């Protein structure tokens, strides 16, 4: 069994911008910069033969390269508790279009539809053990964050396995997007 997800990997300069945000929330567990990514679709655990079908379906996707800008901070809550801190993405039609293509391709190979609506973000901290007022104050102090735009020229199928300190993500396959002539 493999645990898989489809995401945009982020270039080093973007990772550096995001990692500069880390700190000053007691009890927060900051995501290692090597694990920063923008998930297009979480797949979960699947059999190896099904992973090959996923690879073939993703390889058939055609799309254009585009620019992505990360900006603003927010939180996700579960049962009234803030559990993660994230940086969002500016509204981007090309990103939304790519995500829909990924979703359609995965449904065609028999995966169930994603239940959650697409909310493009990069998780930067787990905040289960952080005082909620500190997290809220942090978001208010940093909500004008804006990274330099980055060029997205591919998307990636990652595998994930749990590690002692953090999950270990491995890039399994990159799928190129076409650069448009200017």
C-alpha positions, 0 to 999 in steps of 0.5 A: 500500500502506498499513501499518495497525494498530488501537489505543487512542490514549491521552489527554494525561494518560496520555501524561504519566504514561508519559513521566515514566518515560523516562530513566536507561537508557543506550542505550535509545531512548525512544518519543516520547509522541505514539507511545504507544498500546495495539495491539489488532491489527497489520495490516501492509501491505495494498492500498488496496482492502483498507483500505476493507474493514478500515474497514467491518469495524471500523465494524460493531463494537459495544462499550461504553466502559470504564476502562483502567488501565496498570500495571507494567513488563516487557520483550519478548525475542527470541533471548535479548536484551531488545528493548523495555520496556513498561507493561502493562494491568490485567486487563480483560474489556472490553478483551479482548472488544474485541480479540477483536471486532477480530480476528474482524472482520479475519478476516472480511475475509480477513486471516490470524489473529494468531499472537501471543496478545494481551498488552496493553501500551504500548511505552515504549522500544526497548532493543536497545542497552541493557545488559540488567542496566540494563534489568532493574534499571530494571524492578525499580525501577519495577514498582509504576508505576500510571497513573490510570485512563482512559476508553476511548470509542473505538478507532482505525485508524492508519497507520504510516510509517517516519520518520528518528527514529521511526515516524510514526503517523496516526489514520485513523479513530476508531470510537466505543464506547457509553457506558453509563448509570450 
